[in-house]
Amino acid sequence: MEPNYEFYSNYACDFFPCHYGQNKEDFNCLFCYCPLYSYADCPGSPRYQKGRSGKTFKDCSNCTFPHKPENYERIVEILSERA
């Protein structure tokens, strides 16, 4: 896949790919930090866990939603709706 404004892979990153078991050629690094992290109802597959302090936190370590090229438009749509 050719790099463009919707897709970017950082093969030089020490953590690439940050989610193992993914196809490296189709792994989108554009949303390295997921812009949907702060939304409890994001379309990804987060887990919610309790930390040592007893506070609940969102664990997205197994979520690959923002890294799939076909989800770029959906992410932009969600951000536009909530802006």
Residue pairs with C-beta under 8 A, 6 or more apart in sequence:
1 7
1 9
1 25
1 26
1 69
3 9
6 28
6 30
6 69
6 72
6 73
7 28
7 30
7 69
7 72
8 28
8 29
8 30
9 16
9 24
9 25
9 27
9 28
9 29
10 16
10 29
10 32
11 24
13 29
16 24
16 27
16 29
17 24
17 27
17 67
18 32
18 67
19 27
19 61
19 62
19 63
19 64
19 67
22 64
22 67
26 68
26 69
27 67
28 66
28 67
28 68
28 69
28 72
29 67
30 66
30 72
31 66
31 67
31 75
34 42
34 44
34 60
34 63
34 65
34 66
35 66
35 75
35 79
36 42
36 43
36 44
36 65
36 66
36 75
36 78
36 79
37 58
37 60
39 78
39 82
40 58
42 65
42 78
43 65
43 71
43 74
43 78
44 60
44 63
44 64
44 65
44 66
45 62
45 63
45 65
46 58
46 59
46 60
46 63
47 58
47 59
47 62
48 56
48 57
48 58
48 59
49 56
49 57
49 59
50 56
50 57
51 57
65 71
66 75
